[in-house]
């Protein structure tokens, strides 16, 4: 298999974009992948900086290394000698998106080449940052390789192996596990179901001691209120909310929604909704629709078959109740809207690669449900850009377009504030100052599709 780096190196040589003089290119021309010291310039581009709901027109953006070094009006910004210039011709530049509940497959148990393909699929979908929510051996080394541009991929922030009823047998073991993962260098702790209240409390106390956040599910023995009180940083999948309100098969009330909004605000928690995946899990999604997702062609056959088997078993389950499932789904939409309107920070996430959530490309399934809940295009983009930068503000500067911030960018042909579906048709992705134009992405996607056909 020809590696992506080999493909791009060949394209660089063929297109002659490594000359010592300024190079002006069309944003769709292949081969603009650089990890050298030359600047990349977006010229005549409209910025949606995401620190405000505004379009800043006719701008020049200069990228040096992995940082945005300069932004300003076209007529005021001087282009550095030797820079590669991308003539944007009025296209739109936004910060790269984030997957805040994603997964990086295990190096040991994944199908051949699947790990590399997952990392690239994130980029292909415009995702430049992934919070990996289940650690496996070798992931920290993988993260280092990506940071050094040895392997193409999004920026990774990684949770260690999870705390669950299967991995923890006592409060003492929970505490020891916290100290171990902190020493190993994981970015956060992942909470799975099954922890007892005593185990959860021991984990939370030790996490506070070493200064490592914990996030994920809400174990049944703990409950939403106690998880928030003990400092769980993010409640993923809106876990625990529907149970707290006892709203599985009855419409939720405004009073109940107001109560959980205030509770979440009281403890400064964030939420990662994963709306599309949960519609599948609770049986509210249209089986024929999700089984026909075109992006499934980028997933290995054995994984696709597992996902199809899940749908078959779900439909055949004696407890399958489409009417109650729809009530549950509608309550989740109302909950997301109430949390957002109430000021609870929302973080974009899809739990890819899980059931029918293809890395990166799953955003096209998640975003319409967020729109259906009533969030505005700006609020949805904010959940995947600025909010994520705020969440990781102690780690790096990214999530908005501003000087000094990490150069994670997405070039779009139209204004996404008018129509978010344009995110699916981007003209290229930049991650840490490395530019992947559309042709390079499409060539790699075709290779992945062929491999899994």
N, C-alpha and C positions, 0 to 999 in steps of 0.2 A: 504494500500500500504506500503510495506517495504521501508523505506527511504534508500537513498544511504549510509548515515553514518552507519546505522544499518548493511547493507550488508557488508561494509568494516570492521566494527568491528568484525563481525563474521568470516570473512576471516582471519583477523589478528590472532584471537584465534586459528583457525583451522590450519593455516600454521606454527604456532609457531615462527613467526618472531619477537617476542618481548623478546627474551632471552637476558641476560646480556652480552653475548659474541658477537664477530663479526659474522655477518650473511652474507654469500655469496649466492646470489640468481641469478636465470636466469631472465632477464628483462621481460619475459613474464609470470612469476609466479604471480598469483593474491595475493592481500592483502597488498601491500606495500603502505599504506596510513598512514602518520605520522604527527602529530602536536605536538609531544613531543620534548624533547631536544636532542635526539640522531641524530648524523650526518647521512646523506645519501651520499654514494660515488658511482660515476660512474667510473669504472675502465676499462682500455684498450679501451678507446673511442676516436674516431676521432672528433676533434672540428672544426666547421666552426664558428669562433667567431663573424663574421659579422662586425667587425671594419676594416677588410681588406679582400680581395678576396683570401683566402688561407685556405687550410686544414692542421690542426696541428694534427699529428698522434700520436697514442699510449699515450694518456693523462689520467690523473686521475683528477677528479673534485670532490671537497668536498663541500657539502651543509650543512650548520648549520643554523637552524632557517629558515628564508626566504631569506637568502643570500648565494651567492657563496663565500666561505671562502678561497678556495685554488684551483689553477689549476697548473698543471705541468706534466712533463714526468713521466710515471708510476714508473720508478726506482728511482725517486727522492722524491716522495711524500709519507709521512708516513700516514697511515690510522688511524684515532682516535679509541681508544678502544670503543667497544660497537656499532660501526657504522654498518649500514646496507649497504652492498656492492652489487651493481648491476654490474655483469660482462657483459660489453657491447660487448666484443668479436669483436671489430673492427667496430661496428656500428657508426653512425654519430649523433652528438649532435649539435643542433642549438638553438638559442633563440626562445621562443614561439612567435607565430604570433599575430598580432593585427587586429581587425576589427575597422577601424577608422570612419565608418559611420554605426553604428549598432543601434539596438533598444532593449530596455528592456520592455516587455509588461506591460501594466497597471495591477496593482494588482486587480482593481475593475472590469474591463471588460473582462479579459482574460478567456478562457475556463478553466475548472478545471484542475489543475496541470500543465498548459501550461507554466507558468512563471518558475517554477523549471526546467522543461524540456528544455526550451530555454537556461537557464544558463548552463546546462550540455552539451547541443549540441554544444555550443561554445567550451567548453573544448574538446569534442570528435573530433572536427575538428582541434585541435591544436591551438586554439585561446585562449591566456591567458590574453589579454587586450582588452577591448571594450570601445570605446568612444560612449556612449549612446547619441543619437541625438534628443531625445524628452522626456522631463521630465514629470513624473506623480507623484501624491501624493504617498508617501511611498518609493520612490526610494532611497532617501538619507539614510533612515533606512536600506533598503536592502543592500546598499553598505557597511554600517557599519557591518552588519551581515556577509557578505562575508569576509571582512577584518579580522574579528575575528574568521574565520573558523567555524562559526556556520552553514553556508550554503555553499555548494560547488559552485564555480563559478569563472569566470575570474575577474581580476582587473577591476574596473569600474571607468570611468571618465565621469561625467554626465552633459549634458546640461539641463537647466530648461525647463519649458513649453515654447512653441515657440512664437516668435514675428511674427505675420502674419496679413493679412487683417482682419481676424476674431477675433483676440485677442487684437488688438491695434486700437484705434479710434482717437488718437491725438498724437502730439509730446510730450505733457505733460505726457500722459499715458505711452508712450514708455519709457520716462525717469524714471518715477516712477517704472516701471516694472524692469528696470535694477537694481536700488537700492534694490528693494525687493529681487530679485533672488540672488544678491551678498550677502545680509545679511543672506539668508537662507542657503547658502553654496554650491550652484551649481558651477560646475567647468567652465562652459562657457555658452554663450547665443546661442540659436538656431534661425537662420533666415529662415523664410518660405516666399513664395511669398505673394504679396498683400500689403506690406508696401508702403506707399507713400515716396517720397524722403525726405520730411520734417520729417516724423516719423523715417525713417532710420537714418537721420543725428542726431536727438535727441538721439536715441539709441546709436549710435557710440560715441557721445560726452560724454554721461554719462558712457559708458563702459570704456572709457579712464580715466575718473575721478576716478572710483573705481578699475581700473586695472583688469577687467575681459574680456577675449577674446570673440569674436563673430564669428560665422561660419555657413556655410550651403548653402542655395540657394541664388541666386541674384534676388531680386524683379525686375519686368519689368520696373517700374518707376525709378529705381536706375541705372541699367545697370552695366556692368562689370567694366568699367573704374572707375566709381564713387565708387563702392563697394571696389575696390582695394585701391583707394586713401584714403578712409575713414578708412581703416585698417582692412577689413575683413580678418581673419587669414587663413581660408581655403575656397576654392571654391569647393564645393562638387558637384559630378555628372558632373564636367566640366561645371557647370551651367553658362550660359551667353556667353560662348565662341562662340558657333555656331551662336547665334544671332548677336554677335558683328561683326563676319565675314560675316554675311548673307550667310551662307553655309548650309542651310537646304536641298536644292535640286540641288546644283551645286558643283562640286568638288572644294575643297579649294586650294588656291594657296600657293606657298612657301613664297611669300611676306607677305601674310596675316598671315601665321603661325609665321614667324619671328617677326611680329609686336606684336602679343599677348604674345609671349615668353618674349620679352623685357619688355612689360608692366607688366607682372607678376613678373619678376625679379626686376623691379624698386621698387615694393612695398613689396618685401620679403614675398609673399604669398605662400601657399602650396596648392596642389590639391589632391582631393580624387576622383578618376575617376568613380567608380562603373559601369564598362563597361557592365557587363552581365545584370544587372537589366535594364540599359538604352536601351540595344538592345531589351528587352522585351517591355518596355514602348513605344518606338518609332515605334514598329512594324517590326523590322528587324530580330527578332529571329524566328527560325523555330518552329511553334506552336506544331507540333507533337513531336519534340525533347524535348522541355521543359516540355510538359505535361507528358512525360514518365520518368522524372528524378526519379531515384530510391530512392533518399533521401526524397522524398515527403511522404514516409510512416511514417516519424517521425513527421508529422504535423497533427493536429486535422482535422477530416473530414470536419467540417464546414468551416475551413479556406481554405482547398484544393478546396472546391466547389466554394468559392468566387474567387479564383485565376483562376479556369477553366472558370468561368463566364466572367472574364475580357478578356480572349482570345476570347471567343465566340463573345462578344460585339465589340471587336476591329476588328475582321475579317469582321463583318457585318456593320461596320461604313462606311458611304458614302465617307468619306475622306481618307479611307485606300488606300495607294499608295505604294505597295511593292518596286517599282523601286526607288522612292524618298527616301523611308526609308533606302534602302541599301546605297544610296549615303551619307545620313546623318551618318549612322553607319561607313562607311569608313572614313568620315571626322573626326569622333571622334578618330578612330585609328591613323590617321595621326597626329592629335592634341596631343594625348598622347605621341607619339614618339618624336614630336618636343619639347614638354615641358620637357621631360626627358633628351633628348640630350642637350637641352639648359641650363640645370642645375637647373630647377625648382624642388624642392623636391616633390616626389610622396609619398602618403600615401595609403596603401592598405585598401580597403573598399568595401563592397558589398550591404549595406543597408538592411541587414537581420534583422528580418524576414519580408521581403516584397515579392512581386510577385515572387514566385518560387525560392527565395533566402533563403534556410534553414540555420539557424545559424551555423556557423563553417564550415559546409559541403559545403556552397556556394563558398568557396575558390576554389574548384575544377572546378567551372564554370568561375570564374573571372580570374584566373591565365592564362588559355589558351588564353584568349583574350588579355591579356597583352603581352604574347609571340607573338601572331599574330601581335600586333602593332610593334613588333621589340625590345622589352626590353629583356635584357639577364636574365638568371636565377638569377645571383647575384643581378642585379638591382631590380628584382621582390621581392626576399627575403629581400633585403635592405628596400624596401617600407613598409614591414610589421614588421620589427625588428628595425634596427639601426635608420632609419628615425623617427620612432615613439618615440624611446627613446630620440632622439634629440628634437622632438616636445614637449615632456613632461619633458625636462631636469630640469625644475624648480620645478618639483613635486617629482621625484624619479630617481634613477639610474637603468635603465633596457634597454633591446634591443640589448645588446651584451653579450658575455660570457667573463666576467672579474671578478676579485676578488672585492668583495664589492657590486656587482650588484645583483639586485633581481633575485631570482632563478626561473625564468620562462623559461622552457626548453622543447624541443621536441626531442625525440630519434627516429632516422630513420634507417631502415635496409640498405639503400644505400645512395650514395652521391647525394643530391638534385641539386647540381650544374651541374650534368650530365642529370638529369631527374626530373623535379619538380613534376611529378605525384606520386613520392614516398611519398610526403606529405600526401596523402590519406591513406597510409598504415603504419602509424607510430606505434612504439612499446610502446608508452606511453607518457604522458604529465605531466610536473611538473609545478605547479603554486604556487608561494610564498613558495616554498620548500615542497609542498605537492605532492606526487607522485601518479599518476593514471596509473597503468599498463594497457595494452591492454585488458586483460581479464575482468577487472573491467568495463572498458568502454564498451566493447561488451555486457556484462551482462545488463548494464543499457540501452543500445540502444535497446536490445531485449525487455526489459520491456516497453520502450516508444512505440516501434512499436506495441506491443500487445495491449496497451491501446488505440491506435488510429485506430486499424484495423477495 
